[in-house]
Structure formats: structure tokens, C-alpha cells
Amino acid sequence: MVAETFDFIVIGAGSAGCVLANRLSADPRHRVLLLEAGPRDTSMWIHIPAGMQRVFLDTRINWAYSTEPEPNLNGRTVYWPRGKTLGGSSAINGMAYVRGQPEDYDQWAQSGAKGWSWDDVLPYFRRSESYWGGASRLHGSDGNVRVTSTAHRQPPGSSIHRATRAFIDAGLAAGLPLNTDFNGAKQDGIGWIDHTIDNRGRRHTTATAYLRSIDARPNLSIWTEAMVERIVTESGRAIAVDVARDGQTKRVGCTGEIILSAGAVNSPQILMLSGIGPGEHLKEWGIEVARHSPRVGQNLQDHMYVHWVHEVKPGFSFNAETRGVRLLPHILRYYARGSGLLTTGSSSAYIFCRSLPGADTPDTQIGFRAYSTEAMVSGTPGDHTFPGWSASVSYLRPKSRGQIRLKAAAPAAAPAIHANYLSHHSDLAALMSALRLVDTIYASPQIREVLVKRLAPAEGIDVGDDGELEAYIRGCANTMYHPVGTCAMGAGEDAVVDERLRVRGVGGLRVADASIMPTIVSGNTNAPAIMIGEKAADMVLQDMRR
């Protein structure tokens, strides 16, 4: 029996889902339900940027997934945190704001995703952002998401400012161009980065950006701690959602559209639990096949990180500044001025450069941080009490492909994540080249006098030796937390969704999140996921009016 009926049901209150809930409920005639499996975003550590270390392992607001043993990483499992609260992964991520390159989106359009070229998506990036530098052809100034500069939040003379300045100066000396806006006309170069942190120094999640101001809309219902069990289809159309909440399962009807925005892991999982996916795999778990869609869960892509860690001289790292009484002045600065250490995102500077021969645009991203942890060195959790730096390299256009599969026919059971890292040789070659670039930068006079000891790769490893460097990568490479592509859009009938994000063969159902990306973007994935939410909302409303 249907408990309630809505015009639109959005599954997942993450980077795209919060956008959709806002835009679809703007018309008071539409009754909208937003479903989130996790709790409300009340933890103080969500909203203090430096608190990301606290939410990284918090299973109350984090799915805390792990991959299956990765055959090309010495059989290691890799930890995959994913947000489980209002704001989704925007509530636990590193807050870096990078859109990728125009060529990424042009490639989508050329591969059959009509309407997703750079010129098509740029208006939605501009609509979503309130950029610290003001409005321009490439930036918006009155959008929902606050985007600010790291350089403006770190006072000159602080450990973060001194360390980042030294790193940037060394990169410039190595021949890299200065870039003051990685979302500007060109991505190449080295410079300070932007974050989704507001002018008060608080993390600006999509829940903060898109839900806070509309909580009181009478036509919007937000259900937290609501686990979606399956999407109900009838005669080839999605008509309801079964939701476990408050100890019971309710069937919620939908007269308009159901939009699945649960992310690159949970969106394909929910589709498969609903009978939409690879038929033979669903039958293995006793799930009745509503629509054979063989590409659901396939095409999984992710960026990898490989860390380069150094112990450095005092005054150039904030490792020791986060303990005991030394943290007190940073707390006072944070609450008084909204600046300083506690406003720190995952990285303070980036490099975008080319690692593989023939790359027309940057294919490598290197993130610099004025801190280090033992997990970056040995994989064992723990803080460093000595001052340290970390620089992490990532190949932006991996050729390796993985998949998401079911491990049980139950929504609360973690799915099987096969990232299949380094299954293509070019991914390894690019990482090796990028690590050697870091070695070159760290050999510059601007940095050499600051360094004490190389910790990772260990000083005994010869980074000029292919075999030794490959062994290091396979033993320590990790995820950059950017999974995409598992419900990819395309023109072919085997694509999971079409260019308007409609699930092929199922009426009244769309997918709108990072899972629809045909190929991964050349940068962080949060800003593109927000853009996808904005564009999807427009498409839903346009199709409804038709």
C-alpha cells in the first residue's frame, strides 16, 4: 500500500541530489521528497574544514566502503569513504573546487552525449557558484556554492603560507607557469587552489548551499535515515520507492519522476536491487529482472593518488600545531576571523601538467599539503609529531576500468567494488613520470634547504629505477576518492542512461550524479557533480512542461 505520493522523489541528498531538491521544489505546485540514508549534518566536524580528518572514518556519516582485493596493488583492499549525510560526499571531501577541462565535456558530446559539451555545461557551472573573484565569462558570482581562495584564508607568516609559497616558488623555478585560476582559461601550471569554503571559513556543502534556505518550503519533505530498498516498476515505468525508516518499510508513490542521485557506488547498487541491471547477475541473487541493462555497474573509473612525503624543518608544517594548547590560537582565529589553520582543505596548491608524451592538455594533477600522516607513508593510521609535507600525484585520464557488483540482495550490505587499478599500462607510466617531476621540484634550491628526510618513497628507493618505483606505486597507491561512470550516459542502446539522463527502457526514472559520466573529468569531481544536478533539474522541468 502506498503511504504517500509525491510529484518528484530524489534518492540521495549528496552533491547532485541537494541541487535537484532545491530546483524542483522552487515551484510550490510540485511536491518533492528527498531521501537520505544517513542522518542530518549536525556534526560540528563536517562544517569546520580541518575537521575532515574526523569525518574520514566516522561510520555514522560515512559509508566507509572498501574495494575488493586489487590484483595490481599486491592484493590490497583500498578504503573508499563516501558521504552518508545531508550533503553526501561534499560533507566529507577535501573541498577542492576544480571543474576539469573543456575538452572533457566536448569529448562527452562527441561520444554521443548530445548537449553535454563545454558550451552546454558552462552556464550550469556559472549558475551554481559564487566565486570569490566575481562574475566573468567563466565564473558566476551569485550562485549557491561559495568558492574561496586558500591564499586569502592563510595569513602570511603562517606555516601553511610559508610552505605553500616555497612549493610554488620551486615549481616556478622548475619551469612551470603560475596559474591563479585552475577553472580559468587554462588549467596548466602551479598555484593556490580554490575550495568550497565560505567567507566565514566554514565548509560549504551542497546541503548548506541548497537546503538551508529552503528547509521551510511546505512542498519539500526531507527524510533522513531513510534507506531505499528498491525502486518499484510497473509496466516498464518507475512508480514508487520502498523506503526503510523508523523500523518499518513504506512504499512512497510518485506521479512524476524518480531521480536517483545516490552516487557512483550506490546508484548502480539501487538499480540492481530494483531489477535493473545485468540480467544474469541479478538472477544469481534471486532478483527478478525488470530491465536487462548490462552496463549498470560497469565503466567504473577513479583517480589514484601516490604520495610523496618529506620530513621538513620546523615552521614549514602544521603537523604539531593541531595538538594541545598549540591549537588554541588557531581556534580563536577561526571563530574571530574565519581564517587560518582550521580553514584548511585537503591541499593548498596544485600542479596541472603533462606526464605522457603527446598529451594535448594536462593529464596529471599534483596536490601539495603542509602536513603529513603515517597513513601516507606506511598505510597505518597515525599522526606525525614532527613537521612534514606531502605531495600527491594523480593521473587524470586513467584507462583502467572496474565495476560495481552486488554481494547480497540487501540494501544495507556493501556492494563489491572492483576498481581494477593499474590494469592499463599507461596509468602506471604516467604516475611514474609525475613522481619524478616532484623529485625534480624538491631538488630545487628553493626547497632543498627546508627538507630533512624523504619518507615516501623511502630514501633507499631509487626513483630513477623503473622497477623500484613501480614496486613503490603498487605497494602504496591509493584512491583520490573520485569514482564515476557506473551508470554512464551515451547514445547506444546499451548505455544505462540517454543524454537526458533517462534510464533506458524504464519510464519516469533518471540518474543524476557522477555515475553518469562516460569518462572521468580532468580534476576533482564535486564541482561537476553539482553541475550535473543543475542541468538535470532543468531537463526534468523542461520535459515535464512538454
VENVEN-V577133 format. One record per residue. PHI is phi in degrees with one decimal (* if undefined). Layout:
# VENVEN-V577133
phi=PHI
phi=PHI
This chain:
# VENVEN-V577133
phi=*
phi=-78.2
phi=-76.2
phi=-144.6
phi=-131.4
phi=-128.3
phi=-75.6
phi=-133.8
phi=-122.5
phi=-107.2
phi=-100.5
phi=107.0
phi=-101.2
phi=-102.7
phi=-62.8
phi=-94.8
phi=-62.5
phi=-65.9
phi=-62.1
phi=-61.7
phi=-60.4
phi=-65.7
phi=-68.8
phi=-73.1
phi=-90.7
phi=-63.0
phi=-88.5
phi=-63.9
phi=-77.1
phi=-96.6
phi=-89.9
phi=-121.4
phi=-117.4
phi=-109.0
phi=-108.5
phi=-133.8
phi=-69.1
phi=-93.5
phi=-82.2
phi=-67.9
phi=-88.9
phi=-90.4
phi=-64.1
phi=-63.1
phi=-72.4
phi=-64.3
phi=-91.0
phi=-90.3
phi=-51.4
phi=-67.4
phi=-74.1
phi=-60.1
phi=-66.3
phi=-76.7
phi=-89.6
phi=-60.5
phi=-117.6
phi=-78.8
phi=-72.5
phi=-71.0
phi=-125.9
phi=-146.7
phi=-64.8
phi=51.0
phi=-75.3
phi=-138.9
phi=-72.5
phi=-70.6
phi=-53.0
phi=-91.4
phi=-62.9
phi=-96.3
phi=-120.3
phi=61.1
phi=75.3
phi=-73.5
phi=-91.5
phi=-118.9
phi=-71.6
phi=-123.4
phi=-70.7
phi=-139.3
phi=-65.2
phi=-134.4
phi=-166.6
phi=-60.0
phi=102.3
phi=56.1
phi=-71.5
phi=-69.0
phi=-91.9
phi=-131.4
phi=-83.3
phi=-84.6
phi=71.6
phi=-63.8
phi=-110.0
phi=-137.5
phi=-87.4
phi=100.1
phi=-105.4
phi=-52.0
phi=-62.3
phi=-58.7
phi=-76.3
phi=-61.8
phi=-65.6
phi=-55.6
phi=-62.8
phi=-66.7
phi=-86.2
phi=121.3
phi=-87.2
phi=-60.3
phi=91.9
phi=-120.7
phi=-70.8
phi=-57.9
phi=-63.5
phi=-74.5
phi=-92.0
phi=-54.3
phi=-58.0
phi=-79.0
phi=-62.1
phi=-64.9
phi=-62.6
phi=-81.2
phi=-108.7
phi=-115.5
phi=-86.1
phi=-62.2
phi=-86.9
phi=91.3
phi=-74.9
phi=-158.6
phi=-60.6
phi=-104.1
phi=-131.7
phi=-106.2
phi=-119.5
phi=-127.3
phi=-81.2
phi=-77.3
phi=-93.3
phi=-80.3
phi=-122.7
phi=-127.0
phi=-92.9
phi=-60.1
phi=-58.9
phi=-74.9
phi=-95.1
phi=-110.9
phi=-65.0
phi=-54.7
phi=97.5
phi=-72.0
phi=-61.1
phi=-66.5
phi=-65.4
phi=-63.9
phi=-65.6
phi=-65.8
phi=-62.2
phi=-63.7
phi=-65.1
phi=-64.1
phi=-60.7
phi=-67.5
phi=-64.1
phi=-64.0
phi=-64.6
phi=-81.2
phi=104.6
phi=-77.4
phi=-78.2
phi=-74.3
phi=-128.6
phi=-94.8
phi=-155.4
phi=-73.6
phi=-107.4
phi=-92.7
phi=-67.2
phi=-135.2
phi=-93.9
phi=-57.7
phi=121.6
phi=-130.9
phi=173.5
phi=-63.3
phi=-114.7
phi=-97.6
phi=-132.7
phi=-84.1
phi=-129.0
phi=-82.5
phi=-68.7
phi=-92.5
phi=83.0
phi=-104.8
phi=-55.5
phi=-106.8
phi=-72.6
phi=-70.3
phi=-67.6
phi=-62.9
phi=-73.6
phi=-114.4
phi=-106.4
phi=-54.4
phi=-79.0
phi=-122.3
phi=-52.9
phi=-89.4
phi=-59.7
phi=-67.8
phi=-93.8
phi=-114.3
phi=-110.5
phi=-116.6
phi=-106.1
phi=-97.5
phi=49.0
phi=-120.0
phi=-87.7
phi=-75.3
phi=-89.2
phi=-170.1
phi=-95.0
phi=-91.8
phi=-115.9
phi=-147.6
phi=52.3
phi=78.1
phi=-134.6
phi=-78.7
phi=-123.0
phi=-163.2
phi=-132.1
phi=-89.6
phi=-125.5
phi=-90.3
phi=-155.0
phi=55.6
phi=79.4
phi=-143.9
phi=-101.0
phi=-114.5
phi=-101.0
phi=-108.6
phi=-83.8
phi=-139.3
phi=-93.8
phi=-110.8
phi=-135.1
phi=-104.0
phi=-115.9
phi=-91.7
phi=-131.9
phi=-94.9
phi=97.6
phi=-68.2
phi=-96.0
phi=-83.6
phi=-63.0
phi=-65.6
phi=-61.8
phi=-64.9
phi=-59.2
phi=-65.7
phi=-64.1
phi=-92.4
phi=88.1
phi=-114.8
phi=164.9
phi=-64.8
phi=-56.2
phi=-64.4
phi=-66.2
phi=-65.2
phi=-64.8
phi=-57.3
phi=-104.3
phi=71.4
phi=-95.8
phi=-67.5
phi=-81.7
phi=-89.9
phi=-155.0
phi=-73.8
phi=-132.0
phi=-65.2
phi=-91.1
phi=-62.6
phi=88.4
phi=-87.9
phi=66.7
phi=-65.2
phi=-130.7
phi=-155.9
phi=-83.6
phi=-104.5
phi=-114.8
phi=-126.4
phi=-88.1
phi=-123.3
phi=-121.7
phi=-129.5
phi=-78.4
phi=-128.6
phi=-73.0
phi=-57.6
phi=95.0
phi=-119.1
phi=-153.5
phi=-105.3
phi=-51.2
phi=-84.2
phi=-84.2
phi=-101.1
phi=-122.5
phi=56.0
phi=-68.5
phi=-67.7
phi=-79.8
phi=-55.4
phi=-62.3
phi=-71.1
phi=-64.4
phi=-63.4
phi=-63.0
phi=-61.3
phi=-77.2
phi=-85.0
phi=-123.0
phi=66.7
phi=-140.0
phi=93.7
phi=-55.3
phi=-72.4
phi=-96.0
phi=-78.5
phi=-88.9
phi=-66.1
phi=-137.5
phi=-110.4
phi=-141.3
phi=-127.8
phi=-121.3
phi=-117.5
phi=-151.3
phi=-105.9
phi=-110.5
phi=-96.0
phi=-59.4
phi=86.4
phi=-68.4
phi=-77.5
phi=-132.6
phi=-53.4
phi=-118.5
phi=-137.2
phi=-123.2
phi=-125.3
phi=-105.9
phi=-110.2
phi=-134.5
phi=-89.0
phi=-151.8
phi=-148.2
phi=-137.0
phi=-66.7
phi=-60.3
phi=-70.3
phi=-95.8
phi=-116.1
phi=86.5
phi=-91.9
phi=-58.8
phi=158.6
phi=-87.3
phi=-94.4
phi=-86.4
phi=-95.6
phi=-68.8
phi=-149.4
phi=-120.1
phi=-140.3
phi=-126.2
phi=-123.2
phi=-103.6
phi=-144.2
phi=-87.3
phi=-80.0
phi=-124.5
phi=-64.6
phi=-93.3
phi=-67.8
phi=-131.9
phi=-123.9
phi=-157.7
phi=-108.9
phi=-131.4
phi=-80.1
phi=-111.0
phi=-165.5
phi=-89.8
phi=-141.5
phi=-65.5
phi=-81.4
phi=-81.9
phi=-64.2
phi=-75.9
phi=-86.6
phi=-105.3
phi=-110.9
phi=-72.1
phi=59.1
phi=-57.5
phi=58.7
phi=-79.0
phi=-113.4
phi=-63.1
phi=-67.0
phi=-63.6
phi=-67.9
phi=-61.2
phi=-67.0
phi=-64.3
phi=-63.8
phi=-63.0
phi=-67.0
phi=-61.9
phi=-69.6
phi=-65.0
phi=-60.1
phi=-59.8
phi=-64.5
phi=-63.4
phi=-72.6
phi=-85.6
phi=-73.4
phi=-58.9
phi=-63.0
phi=-112.4
phi=-54.1
phi=-72.8
phi=-90.1
phi=-78.1
phi=-111.1
phi=-158.0
phi=-84.7
phi=-102.6
phi=-149.9
phi=-60.2
phi=-57.7
phi=-58.1
phi=-77.4
phi=-86.6
phi=-87.4
phi=-70.9
phi=-84.3
phi=-95.3
phi=-58.4
phi=-64.8
phi=-68.3
phi=-70.3
phi=-62.6
phi=-62.4
phi=-62.5
phi=-62.0
phi=-65.2
phi=-85.9
phi=-134.7
phi=-57.5
phi=-138.2
phi=-83.3
phi=-95.3
phi=68.4
phi=-124.9
phi=-68.1
phi=-147.9
phi=91.2
phi=-83.5
phi=-133.9
phi=-62.5
phi=-87.2
phi=179.4
phi=-86.5
phi=-75.2
phi=-67.0
phi=-85.9
phi=-66.0
phi=-66.4
phi=-127.8
phi=-86.3
phi=-68.7
phi=-103.0
phi=68.5
phi=-79.9
phi=-66.9
phi=-64.0
phi=85.4
phi=-131.9
phi=-74.6
phi=70.6
phi=-137.1
phi=-129.2
phi=-120.9
phi=-142.0
phi=-172.2
phi=-65.4
phi=-67.9
phi=-84.5
phi=-65.0
phi=-66.1
phi=-136.7
phi=-69.8
phi=-80.0
phi=-88.5
phi=161.9
phi=-69.5
phi=-106.4
phi=-69.4
phi=-59.5
phi=-62.2
phi=-64.8
phi=-64.0
phi=-58.1
phi=-59.6
phi=-62.0
phi=-62.5
phi=-68.1
phi=-62.4
phi=-59.7
phi=-60.6
phi=-66.2
phi=-60.7
phi=-68.7
phi=-62.7
phi=-67.1
phi=-65.8
phi=-66.6
phi=-68.5
